[in-house]
Amino acid sequence: MNDKHLWHGRFKETPAESLMAFTASIGFDARLWRDDIAGSVAHAEMLGASGVLPRAESDAIVAALRQTEREFAAGAFVFVASDEDIHTALERRVTEIAGSTGAKLHTARSRNDQVATALRLFAKRELSDTARRVLALIDVLDRRADDAGEAYLPGYTHLQRAQPVLLAHHLRAHAWAFARDVDRLLDAVDRLDVSPLGAGALAGTSLPTDPRESQRRLGFARLFANSLDAVSDRDFVAEGLFDLAMIGVHLSRLGEEWVLWTTAEFGFASLSDRHATGSSMLPQKKNSDVAELARGKAGRLIGNLAGLLATLKGLPLSYNRDLQEDKEPFFDSLDQVNRGLVAIAEMIADATFNLDAMRAAADSPDAVATDVAEWLVGRGMPFRQAHAKVGELVARSSATGTPLVDLVRADAELGPAVAALFAPGVAVARRSSHGAAGPAAATAQREELRRTVAALQLRLP
């Protein structure tokens, strides 16, 4: 098999170097070796169990596969020039070890169902591992929220100060977004948990195989229903890429805040030396490169998703070589997201919050405006009327330079009782409704988040 290609019987000439250079995938799909061996072992054992091959032959193939597995694990596997992809490389080595018996491994199997099986096994494991990394980041956010106690900072809309919120509330807001990401990942893993092995090239086989036996040995929850769909379906890759892109978007939003928070202009936090970088020219610089790259890589992740969807949208049934383009974006997105999750988690775990700067910014008089309006509402004034009245006071304060609290204190409908709302920390303490940003709701939110995380952990494969 060393000097022959899989289709050598049909062709009289060897493949052109340009064809091999353009079509070979060994440079990136070699990382599927573990999954391809698992699928091949299950297939060989099924062939023996169903009587398609004698037991002695299926056992010899499995032994050769196990030897090949040990070689890969030890870094001793040697690729040769004719190894077009990981699947041909493994079959070549099995045939070298087991002789002509090894050439029977591909009985009742195509590379079409073979690669689909290996990629599903890989995706099932790797997306689950990514979910664990997201949960680890949630844990960091939750622990830092606990550490923050009743510290507070401005909450923003339109990147302008709006109302004060607990720092714990802000950190757990990000944790809730990442919890949804875990939920999506686990849903995707459940949907992809289908064995395509046995679909063949596209139409199954005339040999008396037992695909359910392969499914059982591989630990898939379900077996494919339609052979055409089984070999052409890459919905699970697209769904995985969407989930990874969504995680990337959430990391980007979090990163953007940390870029802002660690500037001198905000001064809300500082990074440890281990999780910041310097400048090659400016000795004073301490840069938030992890946060910036979390922001920057989101575009790459979105591009990987868009690229695969563009590839899939024009493909007729069943298998087309275009589907080879599913792996590089998937592998890349997994790698970038996994590295980003670890780096961001460590960055936040080691960062220092400047609580005084947060508190001073949150105690801005304008942040109390809504509380003044709600005080009026509580005494029967329609909200729109209250909104207009307080808005007029804010406008007068801005135009005249008179502190808003002084205008409130002097107002006949408001007075000293309402001016007391401007005292530090009062406004954030008043945020008491369900899911709100104040201390009264904090404990319930913390416990709900932890119940949600515990339920997600129980769903992990």
C-alpha positions, 0 to 999 in steps of 0.5 A, a space after each residue: 500500500 505504500 506506493 499505491 493510492 486508495 483508487 489505484 485500480 481505477 487509474 493508470 497514472 499516479 496523482 499529480 503533485 499539484 493535486 496532492 498538494 492542494 487536496 491533502 489534509 494530513 497537515 491538519 487532520 492528524 489531530 483526529 488520530 485518536 478518534 479515527 483509531 477508536 472508530 476503526 477498532 469499533 468497525 473491526 470488532 463489528 466485522 468480527 462479531 457479525 461474521 463479515 470477517 473471521 474473528 482471527 482476522 478482526 483480532 489481528 486488525 485490532 491488535 495492529 490498530 492498538 500498536 499504531 495507537 501506542 506509536 502515536 501516543 509515544 510520538 513514534 508514528 512515521 508519516 510517509 509521502 503517500 499519507 493523504 490524510 490521517 485515515 489513509 496513514 492509519 490504514 497504511 500502517 495497519 496493513 504494514 503490521 497485519 499484512 493483507 489482513 490489515 487491508 480488510 479493515 476498510 471492508 463495508 466502510 468508506 472514508 465518508 462515514 469514517 471521517 464523519 465518525 471520527 469528527 463526531 467523536 472529536 467534537 463530542 469530547 472537545 466541545 465538552 472540554 470547552 464547556 468545562 473551561 467555561 464553567 471554570 471561568 464562571 467559577 472565577 467570576 463568582 468567587 471574585 463577586 463574593 470577594 467584592 462584598 457590597 462594593 459598587 461601581 457605575 452601571 452603564 448604558 450607551 457607555 455613559 453612567 446610568 445607575 450604581 450597581 454592585 460589583 458582584 452583580 456586574 461580574 455575575 451578569 457575565 457569568 450568566 451569559 457564559 452559563 447560557 454558552 455552556 447550555 448551548 454547548 451541551 445541547 450541541 453535544 447531545 444533538 451530535 451524539 449520533 453514529 454515522 458509521 455504517 453509512 458507507 460512501 453514501 448508500 450503505 452496504 450489501 454485506 451483513 454488517 451491524 451498525 448498532 454494534 459499532 454505535 454501542 462500542 463507540 458510546 454514541 447515543 443514537 444511530 443514523 437513520 439515513 445514509 445520505 444524510 449521515 455522510 453529508 451532515 455537518 450541521 454539528 460543526 456549524 452549530 459548534 462554530 456558532 457556540 464557539 463564536 458566541 463564547 468569543 463574543 462574550 469574551 470580547 465584551 468582557 475584554 472590552 470592559 477590562 481594557 476600559 477599566 484598566 486605563 488611567 481614565 477609568 482606573 477601576 482595576 489593575 492587572 498583575 504583572 503575569 497577565 499584562 504586557 509592556 511596551 518595546 519603546 514606552 517604559 511606563 506602559 502596562 497593557 491589557 493584551 489578553 483582554 484586547 486579543 479576546 476582543 480581537 479574536 471574536 472577528 476570527 471566530 465569526 469568520 470561521 462560522 460564516 466561512 463554513 456556512 458559505 461552504 455548506 450552502 451550495 452542496 448537493 447530497 451526499 458527500 463532496 470534497 468541499 466538506 474537508 473544509 469543515 476541520 480547519 475552522 473548527 479546530 482553529 475556533 476550538 483552540 482560540 476559544 480554549 486558550 482565551 477562556 484560560 487566559 481571561 480566567 487567570 487574568 481576572 483571578 489575579 487582578 486587583 479592583 480599585 474599589 475607591 475609584 469605582 465608588 467615587 464614580 458611582 456616587 455621581 449625583 446624576 446617578 441618583 436622578 432615577 431614584 428621585 423620580 421613583 420617590 415622586 412616583 411612590 407618592 402618586 405622581 405619574 412617572 412621565 411627570 416625575 421624569 420631566 420634573 427631575 429632567 428639568 432639575 438636571 438640566 438646570 444643574 448643568 446650565 448653572 453649575 448648581 449641584 443637583 442635590 442642592 436643587 433637590 433640597 430647595 425644591 418644594 416637592 422634594 426637600 431634605 428627605 429626598 436630598 438624603 438619597 444622594 448620600 454615598 451608597 444609598 442609591 445602590 442599596 435601593 435597587 431591591 427588585 427581583 434580579 436587581 443590582 442592590 444588596 437585597 437581591 444579591 444572595 438570591 442571585 448568587 444561589 440561583 447562579 450556583 444551582 444553574 451551574 450545578 445542573 450544567 455540571 450534571 449534564 457534562 458527558 
